[in-house]
């Protein structure tokens, strides 16, 4: 049986990660002062953005993947191409080289005791258009995964008109569409976009929507996001109640989305799927999936890990989910594999270093990999003892 192919498009750039592991835990903010020298033990260079993180995770899972992203004709662009070619020469062949701007880069500060901080330059990601997608490449693939609109000015401006154009072009070629997000800088112009309007325009062209909980609340209910974000010592995922997820997911499915995967970090992952009509209009990437995908609401606990780093874990979870769909697996398996791929990335520090072959990860997930506590019995959910997942009754 021929394996289905996925295109990952959207943001791409060079991730520069100083090794801050020797900084005393919880003290980075006191050391980061004007004129202060902070010694680091080296630097890691990886390909980041949706294309780098999700694309390399899918490749590591054994899913045939094509990567379409825009880089500049500059040294950072050369490094991005070289890093992809080191993994597989074919991964660099669809990069778009734009001489009019610089390659995007991010400096990722991930000291012990703190969540990551990003210094991000968008570069030519701000100039990505539907015309950058080669028709010949689209014809050879089954699923199209795009991220992250909030970091691409050309894509989010004007109510997301360019995002709609991208998704419509892909759908005309018969592909299944998948969309992921990333939170913008809350002080930037992107944070002031009317995101509910953009989603209302674009989600009718989306089959699979895979945001994090923070992103979903930010895009659909800014008032609730700001209220929850006012408590900096409380992780936002703790506010992910079944009631809130039910309300937000119902809004997403009302636009015709077939499946919503919400990544919840240490609280696992939530999946809600639509009825038969939404699945019938999906592209060829959904061929072979059974009726067990229709009208489901599932929640899987997160796997316990020894944390090495959080970079790319959300994209790795998306990759585990999409890879399962392309293999024709059940929704239960897809949800577990989303959590497993995300957990493997956390253990390895990046998707390239942590995520392994699909079969190996599936076997580990099925062989008693310890999970973090999750109890939804009081919320009217039923636990399936066979697979450890919760399902809404």
ZAGU-710269 format. One record per residue (C-alpha): x, y, z; residue in one letter. Coordinates in steps of 0.2 Angstrom, whole numbers, plus 2048, in hexadecimal, padded with zeros to 3 digits. Example, Ala and Ser with C-alpha at 12.3 -4.5 7.8 and 13.67 -1.06 7.14 Angstrom:
REM ZAGU-710269
83E7EA827a;8447FB824s;
This chain:
REM ZAGU-710269
800800800x;8078117FBx;80981D809x;80082D809x;80B83D807x;80984D811x;80F85F80Dx;81486A81Bx;81487C817x;81488D820x;82189482Cx;83388E82Bx;843896833x;85389283Cx;85188F84Ex;860894859x;86088C86Ax;86E891876x;871883883x;86B88B893x;86B87A89Dx;8788808A9x;86F88F8AEx;86988D8C0x;8578888C0x;84A8968C1x;8588A38C1x;8598A88AFx;84E8B88B1x;85A8BF8BEx;86A8BB8B4x;8638C38A4x;8678D58A8x;86F8E389Ex;8828E189Cx;8818D08A3x;88B8C189Bx;8828B089Cx;88D8A1898x;88589488Dx;88B883888x;888883875x;87A886869x;86E87B85Fx;86987F84Ex;859877847x;84C87B83Ax;83D882843x;82B88883Fx;81D87D83Ax;82787782Bx;836872835x;82E86B844x;81E86283Dx;82785D82Dx;836855835x;82B84C842x;821845834x;83184082Bx;83783783Bx;82682E83Cx;82982782Bx;81C831822x;820837811x;82184A812x;825859807x;82A86A80Fx;82587A807x;82B88A810x;83389A80Bx;84589F810x;8518AD80Ax;8608AD7FFx;86B8AF80Fx;8768A581Ax;8688A0826x;85E89A817x;86D88F812x;86E888823x;85C883823x;85E87B812x;86E872818x;86586C828x;85786481Fx;86285C812x;86C854820x;85C84B825x;857847813x;85B851803x;8498507FDx;84385A80Cx;84C86A805x;8478687F3x;8368727F5x;83D8817FFx;8398927F7x;84889E7F6x;8438B07F7x;8518BD7F3x;8468CB7F9x;8478C880Cx;8508BE81Ax;84E8AD821x;8438AC830x;84C8A8841x;8488A5853x;8538A6862x;84C89A86Fx;85089C881x;84B88D88Bx;85388E89Cx;8508828AAx;8418878B4x;8398928A7x;82E88F897x;836894887x;8388A6881x;83A8A986Ex;8428B8865x;83B8B6854x;83E8BE843x;8318BA837x;83B8BD827x;8348B8817x;8268AD820x;81D8BE81Fx;81D8BC80Cx;8168AB809x;8088A97FCx;7FD89C7F4x;80889E7E5x;8178977EEx;80E8867EEx;81387C7DFx;8058747D6x;80F8647D2x;8138627E4x;8018637E9x;7FC8567DDx;80884A7E4x;80284B7F6x;7F2846800x;7F285280Fx;7F7864811x;7FC86A822x;7FF87D825x;806887833x;80789483Bx;7FC8A2834x;7FE8AE843x;8118AF83Fx;80E8B382Cx;8098C5828x;8048C1816x;7F98B381Cx;7F08BB82Bx;7EC8CC824x;7DC8D181Cx;7D28C5825x;7DD8B6820x;7DA8B880Ex;7EA8B0809x;7E78A2814x;7D789F80Cx;7DF89F7FBx;7EC893801x;7DF887808x;7D48887F8x;7E28857ECx;7E78757F6x;7D586F7F7x;7D38717E4x;7E08647E2x;7D78587EDx;7E28587FDx;7DC85780Fx;7E0868818x;7E7869829x;7EB87A833x;7F587D842x;7F888E84Bx;805896856x;8028A4863x;8088B585Cx;8128C2866x;8038C9870x;80A8DB86Ex;80B8D985Bx;8008DE84Dx;7FB8CB84Bx;7F48CB85Cx;7E78D9857x;7E18CF848x;7CE8CA849x;7D28B784Bx;7C08B284Cx;7BD8BA83Bx;7CD8B2834x;7C78A083Ax;7B58A3834x;7BD8A7823x;7CA899822x;7C388A82Dx;7B688581Fx;7C5880815x;7CD876823x;7CA863826x;7D6861835x;7D986F842x;7E786C84Ex;7EA87B85Ax;7F087B86Cx;7E4880879x;7EC89187Bx;7EB894869x;7D988E868x;7D389A876x;7DD8A886Fx;7D68A785Ex;7C48A4863x;7C18AC874x;7CE8BA877x;7C58C0887x;7C78AF88Fx;7D98AD889x;7DD8BE891x;7D48BA8A1x;7DD8A98A3x;7EE8B189Dx;7EC8BD8ACx;7F28AF8B7x;8048AD8B2x;80889F8BFx;7F98948B9x;7FD88A8A9x;7EF88E89Dx;7EC87C899x;7E487A8ABx;7D68848A5x;7D1878897x;7C187289Ex;7B5866895x;7A9874894x;7B488088Cx;7BB874880x;7A986F87Bx;7A4881877x;7B488586Dx;7B4874864x;7A287685Fx;7A6887857x;7B488084Ex;7AA871847x;79C87D842x;7A7883834x;7A887182Cx;7B986B834x;7B9858835x;7C5857844x;7CB862851x;7DB85D85Bx;7DF86886Ax;7F0866872x;7EF868884x;80286688Ax;80285C89Ax;7F085989Ax;7F184F88Ax;7E785287Ax;7D4854876x;7CC84E866x;7BB85385Fx;7B484D84Ex;7A6852843x;79884783Bx;79983E82Ax;79684E820x;7A6856825x;7B0847821x;7A8844810x;7AF85580Ax;7C1852810x;7CF84E804x;7D883E7FFx;7E283F80Fx;7D2838818x;7CF82A80Dx;7CE819816x;7C9820827x;7BA81782Fx;7AA81D836x;7B281C847x;7B982E844x;7A8836843x;79F83E851x;7AD83B85Fx;7B384486Ex;7C383D876x;7D0843882x;7E083A885x;7EC83C893x;7FE842890x;80C836892x;8198388A0x;82A83E89Ax;83B84489Fx;83B855898x;84A85A88Dx;842869884x;83186F87Ex;83687686Dx;82B86E85Fx;82086386Ax;81086A864x;815868852x;81B856856x;80A85285Ex;80185884Ex;80D84D844x;80883E84Ex;7F684184Bx;7F8845838x;803836835x;7F682B83Ex;7E8831832x;7F282E823x;7F581C828x;7E281A82Bx;7E381783Dx;7D581984Ax;7D282A853x;7D7821863x;7E881D85Cx;7EA82E854x;7E7837864x;7F382C86Dx;80082E860x;7FE841861x;802840873x;810834870x;81983E863x;81884E86Dx;81F84487Cx;82D83D872x;83184F86Dx;83285587Fx;83E847883x;84984A874x;84985D875x;84485F863x;839855856x;84884F84Dx;85184985Cx;842842865x;83583B859x;83982A853x;83181D846x;81E81C847x;81D80A84Bx;82A80C859x;82081A861x;80F81185Fx;816802868x;81D80C876x;80C815878x;803804878x;80F7FC884x;80B805895x;813815893x;80F81E8A3x;80282D8A1x;7FF83C8ACx;7EF83C8B6x;7DF8418ADx;7CE83E8B5x;7BE8448ACx;7B28388B4x;7AA8478BEx;7A784F8ADx;79C8418A6x;7AA83989Cx;7AE82689Bx;7BF81F89Cx;7C381188Fx;7CF80689Ax;7D67FD88Ax;7DE80D883x;7DE819892x;7D4826889x;7C582F88Fx;7B5831884x;7A683C886x;797832889x;
